[in-house]
């Protein structure tokens, strides 16, 4: 379970949300009629200080994180946040983590 935010995506967050180096961006599970990784939920964002972060990623001077109560949303998956220049927007890509253990 991990988060990866590309540098261009971090720059997009800075521009769109008026953020500065050292600011925090929280990813959290929220109710939604759309589909994300889990039916009925999607990924939300908030600009706030972490309380009990379990995942963190520094990119472009920002710290992206997910709190303990929301980590179920990514369990067994990696979140990659990329910038799409042609749409001037970001996209969330989820991939399953390799669960095989080496002997």
C-alpha positions as CSV (number, residue, x, y, z in Angstrom):
1,X,0.0,0.0,0.0
2,X,1.6,3.2,-1.1
3,X,1.1,6.7,-2.6
4,X,3.1,8.1,-5.5
5,X,2.5,11.6,-6.7
6,X,4.4,12.8,-9.8
7,X,6.2,16.2,-9.7
8,X,3.9,17.6,-12.4
9,X,0.8,16.5,-10.4
10,X,2.2,18.2,-7.3
11,X,2.7,21.4,-9.3
12,X,-0.9,21.1,-10.4
13,X,-2.1,20.9,-6.8
14,X,0.1,24.0,-5.9
15,X,-1.4,26.0,-8.8
16,X,-5.1,24.9,-8.3
17,X,-5.1,25.1,-4.5
18,X,-2.7,27.9,-3.9
19,X,-0.3,25.7,-1.9
20,X,3.3,26.3,-0.9
21,X,6.3,24.1,-0.1
22,X,5.7,22.3,3.2
23,X,1.9,22.2,2.9
24,X,0.0,19.0,3.4
25,X,-2.6,17.3,1.2
26,X,-4.7,14.6,2.7
27,X,-6.3,11.8,0.6
28,X,-9.4,10.3,2.2
29,X,-12.2,7.9,1.3
30,X,-15.6,9.7,0.8
31,X,-19.1,8.6,-0.1
32,X,-19.7,9.0,-3.8
33,X,-22.1,7.9,-6.4
34,X,-19.2,7.5,-8.8
35,X,-16.8,4.7,-8.9
36,X,-13.3,4.8,-7.6
37,X,-11.5,1.9,-6.3
38,X,-14.6,0.8,-4.2
39,X,-18.2,1.1,-5.3
40,X,-19.9,3.9,-3.5
41,X,-16.7,5.7,-2.6
42,X,-14.1,7.9,-4.2
43,X,-11.0,9.6,-3.2
44,X,-11.3,13.1,-1.7
45,X,-8.6,15.6,-0.9
46,X,-8.2,18.2,1.9
47,X,-5.5,20.6,2.8
48,X,-4.9,20.0,6.5
49,X,-2.3,18.9,9.0
50,X,-1.9,15.1,9.6
51,X,-3.1,13.6,12.8
52,X,-2.4,9.8,12.4
53,X,-0.9,9.4,9.0
54,X,-0.1,5.8,7.8
55,X,1.1,6.7,4.3
56,X,3.1,9.7,3.3
57,X,4.8,10.9,0.1
58,X,6.7,14.1,-0.5
59,X,6.6,15.4,-4.0
60,X,7.2,18.9,-5.4
61,X,7.6,20.3,-1.9
62,X,4.2,19.1,-0.7
63,X,3.5,16.3,1.7
64,X,0.7,14.0,0.6
65,X,-0.7,11.5,3.1
66,X,-3.5,9.2,4.1
67,X,-4.8,8.9,7.7
68,X,-5.1,5.7,9.6
69,X,-9.0,5.6,9.4
70,X,-8.8,5.8,5.6
71,X,-6.1,3.3,4.8
72,X,-8.7,0.6,4.1
73,X,-9.4,2.4,0.8
74,X,-6.0,1.6,-0.6
75,X,-5.4,-1.8,1.1
76,X,-3.5,-4.0,-1.3
77,X,-3.1,-1.2,-3.9
78,X,-0.8,1.5,-4.9
79,X,-2.1,5.0,-5.8
80,X,-0.3,6.9,-8.5
81,X,-1.4,10.5,-9.1
82,X,-0.4,11.9,-12.5
83,X,-0.9,15.2,-14.3
84,X,-2.6,15.1,-17.7
85,X,-1.3,18.1,-19.7
86,X,-3.9,17.7,-22.4
87,X,-6.7,18.2,-19.9
88,X,-4.9,20.4,-17.3
89,X,-6.1,17.9,-14.7
90,X,-4.9,15.0,-12.6
91,X,-5.8,11.4,-12.7
92,X,-5.7,8.7,-10.0
93,X,-4.4,5.3,-11.1
94,X,-4.7,2.3,-8.8
95,X,-2.7,-0.9,-9.2
96,X,-2.8,-4.0,-7.2
97,X,0.3,-4.7,-5.2
98,X,2.2,-8.0,-5.7
99,X,1.0,-10.1,-2.8
100,X,3.4,-13.0,-3.4
101,X,6.0,-13.5,-0.6
102,X,9.5,-14.5,-1.5
103,X,10.8,-17.6,0.3
